[in-house]
Amino acid sequence: MSDRRRGPATGWFGIYYGWYVVGATMLVMTVASGLGFYNLSVYLKAFVGHGGFSVLAASGATACFFIASGVAGLGVGALIEKYDVRFMLTAGAIICSVAMFAAAHVTALWQLYGFYILFGVGYSACGLIPGTTLVARWFARRRSQALSIASTGLSLGGILLTPLSARLIAHVGFAGAAPWLALVFMLGIVPVAWIAIRPSPLDYGVGPDGDPLHRDESGALLPADGVAFHDAIGSRFFVLTTLAFIFAMMAQVGSIAHQFSLVAGRTASDEMAGLAVAVLASASIAGRLIGGWALAYISSRGFVLALLVAQGIALVLFAFAQGIGLIFVAGLFGCTVGNLLMMQPLILAEAFGLRAYGRIFSFNQLFMVAGVASGPAVMGLLFQRSGSYEDSFLTMAVASVLAIGLIMAAGPLKAQRHITTRQEVK
């Protein structure tokens, strides 16, 4: 990034421009998650109902979405360190739009898998990796608050866009809805990226939070603070923290995927199950915003441990709760969902700094595929074997306990900044 000094980093009404970047990032995440991650179940149903594919074939293709997204994320993380992140957001939106437009013409199994692979690649370029990298660049002291607001778009997408796209598909069919969904991808991301997003506060000659830049005695700009990529990913903290979030995400995503079925089965009411999902999503947003504020006063590591304890308790309660009690448990579980997703990029930024953040987070996300993809499958297998959800949710509670142990073994965040880079050793 060049130090172009285009003026003070303020936008309209004298507000620090980083907050406009946060708002724009939230909008991008709303579109990407609402028509991407949360819409995967809608697409699966459409391919089975309208495309004539089996549930097994469509489910296998959906898994390719996560694999492609994780692998492509490595390239995304490396590219956004070298080039303007807006090019990556634009490329991601275009790829998703092309994939969505082509989805209306999918008739063969290889085309189905091709759609999900291409869609996963595009999603990785306009999802969490570029979004969290932007927030991390613009904020340091207020990073938790900024990230909590930006990542709210992940939940808003599921609340606002996913139901609308499902109704559109039900009304005009998948072939009729696909071009419109492709258009929303383009209009919801590309103009926002180029009108409101700026790659870094360095473009304005300031550092994160609008603070003065650090320079050496000659006046040259000092490089970004942080740990080198290879030193970071080889550290005990990175390895154990990544393992912890694999177990945490396995429990979280698996439980979310089966919550509707659990509540509907125990209450004999799809309306009650829908209410539970809505409560979870709402609690996720509220909990994330409260968590972003609370992190100004408590340690990130302690907060993650508290969230994992709460998640474990909620999953144990899900195993045995009945009736209206399931709704209250959904609220408790929802408070952990949004915050754990927010904490993953936050603690990596705090531990390793901005020097190679994009690559570090993308490498972490590659391994998250194991947790995200395995959670629903493990719970489904346990349910099929026992005929009830008690064993399934208790197993996910055990996964949360394992995550707690791994976070404790990983050590404190601040100690990671003292890792000596290989180049310095040489």
ZIGIFEN-V465489 format. One record per run of one state. SS is the DSSP state (H for helix, E for strand, L for the rest). FROM is the first residue (numbers start at 1). LEN is the number of residues. Records with the same first field share a line. If there is no record, write none. Layout:
BEGIN
SS: FROM-LEN ; FROM-LEN
END
This chain:
BEGIN
L: 1-9 ; 11-1 ; 15-1 ; 38-2 ; 50-5 ; 83-2 ; 104-5 ; 126-2 ; 139-4 ; 151-1 ; 197-4 ; 205-3 ; 211-4 ; 216-5 ; 222-4 ; 227-2 ; 234-2 ; 268-2 ; 295-5 ; 321-4 ; 354-3 ; 387-3 ; 411-3 ; 419-3 ; 426-1
E: 10-1 ; 16-1 ; 215-1 ; 221-1 ; 226-1 ; 353-1
H: 12-3 ; 17-21 ; 40-10 ; 55-28 ; 85-19 ; 109-17 ; 128-11 ; 143-8 ; 152-45 ; 201-4 ; 208-3 ; 229-5 ; 236-32 ; 270-25 ; 300-21 ; 325-28 ; 357-30 ; 390-21 ; 414-5 ; 422-4
END
